Amino acid sequence: MSSGLQERDEIVRLLSGAPSVALACHVGPDGDALGSMLGLGNALRERGTQVVASWGGAPFRVPAAYDFLPGLDLLVPPEQFPAAPEVFVALDTASADRLGTLADRVTSAQCCVVVDHHASNTRFGGVNLVDVSAAATAVLVADLLERMGEPLTQEVAAPLYTGLVTDTGSFKYVATTPSVHELAARLLATGIRHDLITRAIYDNAPFGYVQLLGRACANAQLVPDAVGGLGLVSCVVAAEDLARSGLGLADVEGVIDVLRVAQEAEIAVVLKGDPLEGGFKVSTRSKGAVDVGAVCTALGGGGHRFAAGFTSHEDGEGTLARLRAELDAAPHLPV
């Protein structure tokens, strides 16, 4: 991994010499955001560094799928996050606004470091390690820790493996290279239980989710001629349905992974009603012929070629219309 060598060396110097480090990830954290942040946090704590970690959004609650992760005690609510950290590290975050209420730490910190792999990253830090060839931000963290000479303990490996497995779609996406499998092997060699990790992430949900999933799929819509003939499948999970099922937004992340298997559609979309702010959190998936990361960036969000999202404050019909217009105009890529 050769890109950003100067930035890697500078980050290693900063992390190795700082007595305290404050870590943050994007609001509504996913497996890579949490895994990268806690993996780095656990490693720094093991070397004697004072560490806090957070994200600047409500609700400040770890999604149930990730409540097994070691290092959750490092998390502090955003209102308890240091006002002017010595070293502030933003992980898996493409722009400062994605830090939510912690965005001002970019300028109040003595040094702001950005570690990310999103192509849409705005390089908002003082030191920016942005490697779009990395399958996950967890890959970059693992490389930094290796350069620091930090051992891969189980407390470090479990979060990093979580980031790796979630951002590669369980090693299904094209970003899964030989080096990804080599890193997975090194993480597994620490003795972590990959079967328990993947069960917690993918195969453990309340019955209310099973019922909601059935309703969502029953109401899904297929438009074969959308996206220039590549096809689009979509569904809506209303905020009211979430409330009736006793679920939150983080509990229904898996809906799109079921929807995306429809062979008639290149693109899958799930509109999730936001019970706190109104509007929708929109998740998209591509099988590779369209870069949904670029599409969602144009709509104010971001992500990767295969998985991305954005927030919409329009109604469902308006949201889908705006998304379809961007998808119809998007270039078709070789797969």
Stockholm file with secondary structure:
# STOCKHOLM 1.0

chainA/1-335         MSSGLQERDEIVRLLSGAPSVALACHVGPDGDALGSMLGLGNALRERGTQVVASWGGAPFRVPAAYDFLPGLDLLVPPEQFPAAPEVFVALDTASADRLGTLADRVTSAQCCVVVDHHASNTRFGGVNLVDVSAAATAVLVADLLERMGEPLTQEVAAPLYTGLVTDTGSFKYVATTPSVHELAARLLATGIRHDLITRAIYDNAPFGYVQLLGRACANAQLVPDAVGGLGLVSCVVAAEDLARSGLGLADVEGVIDVLRVAQEAEIAVVLKGDPLEGGFKVSTRSKGAVDVGAVCTALGGGGHRFAAGFTSHEDGEGTLARLRAELDAAPHLPV
#=GR chainA/1-335 SS CCTTHHHHHHHHHHHHHCSEEEEEECSSCCHHHHHHHHHHHHHHHHTTCEEEEECBCSSCCCCGGGTTCTTGGGBCCGGGSCSSCSEEEEESCSSGGGGBTTTTHHHHSSEEEEEECCTTCCCCSSEEEECTTSSCHHHHHHHHHHHHTCCCCHHHHHHHHHHHHHHTTTTTSTTCCHHHHHHHHHHHTTTCCHHHHHHHHHSCCCHHHHHHHHHHHHTCEEETTHHHHTCEEEEEECHHHHHHHTCCGGGGTTHHHHHTTCTTCSEEEEEEECTTTCSEEEEEEECSSSCHHHHHHHTTCEECSSEEEEEECSCHHHHHHHHHHHHHHSCCCCC
#=GC SS_cons         CCTTHHHHHHHHHHHHHCSEEEEEECSSCCHHHHHHHHHHHHHHHHTTCEEEEECBCSSCCCCGGGTTCTTGGGBCCGGGSCSSCSEEEEESCSSGGGGBTTTTHHHHSSEEEEEECCTTCCCCSSEEEECTTSSCHHHHHHHHHHHHTCCCCHHHHHHHHHHHHHHTTTTTSTTCCHHHHHHHHHHHTTTCCHHHHHHHHHSCCCHHHHHHHHHHHHTCEEETTHHHHTCEEEEEECHHHHHHHTCCGGGGTTHHHHHTTCTTCSEEEEEEECTTTCSEEEEEEECSSSCHHHHHHHTTCEECSSEEEEEECSCHHHHHHHHHHHHHHSCCCCC
//
